[in-house]
Amino acid sequence: MNETLILSLHALPGLIALILGSVVLLSKKGTKTHKRRGYVWLGLMVLISLTAVFIQEINPGSYSLIHLLIPWAILHIFFGVYAIKKFKVTKDKTWKTLHKWTMIMLFFGALVIAGAFTLMPGRMLHEIFFN
């Protein structure tokens, strides 16, 4: 697949997820709007994770350490949904807390921290934004 297309299908949803995720994290929890936005955000996170499999910019032809975030993110996505569904059934607030912190870790780990690495010198986004 075309490298530019892959990077676009990764970076654009990443930017949208960063904005939408911020809105979800800062808005009132438990509402239908929160749930809808949350599922859209998780869909974006799945797309970002899947497209990351095809990006091998750091080590052309092979994976780098940042690719370890792919299974980490997918696990957090599924566990976050599992935790909130478990809370709805059991009403045990531990599950609600686990959902909250899982989503916060996913947001900061997969978007903020990983996103910061894409702005390092020598990376394509660094070239786009700073040159």
N, C-alpha and C positions, 0 to 999 in steps of 0.2 A: 504494500500500500504506500502511497505517496507520503513522504516524511512531513511535508508541510501540512497536508490534510490531517495526519495523525496529531501533530502538534497543535493544530487549530482545534480539533475535537477534544483535546486535553486541556488546553489553556483557557479557551473561552468558557467552557463549563466550570473550570476552576475559578475564574473571576466571578461568574454568576453565583457559584456556590459560596464564595467568600462573602459576597454581599448578602445573599439570602440567608446564609447561616448566621450572620451577625444579627439580622432582623429576627430570626427564630430565637436565638439565644437571649435577645434583649426584650422580646415581647412577652405578653402574658401567657402562661403555660396552661395546658389542659383544654384550650378552646378548639373548636373545629378548625379555625384558621391556623392555629399552631400545628395541628395534626396535618392539615393539607400542605402547608409550607414545609413541614418536616419531611413528609414523604417525597415531595419534589426535591428537596435538598438531598435526601438519601439516594434518590435516583441519579442525581448529578454526581454524587460521590461514587456510585457504582460505575458510571460512565468514565469518570476520571481514573478510577482504579483499573478498569479494563483497557483503556487506551494507553495507560502507563506501561503495560506489558510490551507494547510495540516501540517504545521510545528507548533508544540505546545511544543517546548523545554523549554520555560521559565515557563509556567504553564501547566504541562502535563494534557491533557484532556480538556483544555479550552484555550481561546484566551487571549492575553496580549495587552497592549497599543500599542505595535509596529505593531499590526495587523491593526490599524487605517490607516497605510500607504497604505494598499491595495486599498481601494476605493479612497484615495487621489491620488495615482499613476495612477490608471485607469482614473480618471477624468482629470488629467494633460495630459495623453497620448491623449485622445480624444479631449480635448480643444486645445492642441498644433497643432494637424492636422487640426482641424476646423479653427483655427486662420490663418494658412498659406494658406489654401484654400480660405478663405474669403479675404485675402490680394490679392491673384491672380485675384479675380473677381473685387474687388473694387479699388485696387491700393492704398488703405488707409494705410499709413505706421504705423498707430496705431496697425493694425492687425499683421504686421510683427514684431513689437516690442513685442506684446503680445506673439507671437510664440516663439521668442527668449528667453524671460524671463521665459516662461512656461517650455521650455526645460531645461534651466539652473537650475530652481528650481527642476525639476524632477531628473536631474542628481545628484545634490548635496543632495537633500532630500532623495531620494530612494536608491541611490548607496553609496555616500560618508558617509553621517551621519548614515543611517541605517546599512551600512557595518561596520562602526566603532563600533557600538553596538554589532555586531557579534563577535568581538574580545575581548569582556569583559571577565574577569575571570569567569569560570564556564560554559562558552558556548563551544560548540564542536569545533569551529574554533580556539578558544583560545588554547584549548588542542592540536590541530593539529599543530599550528604554534609555540607555546611557550613551549611545554613540550616534 
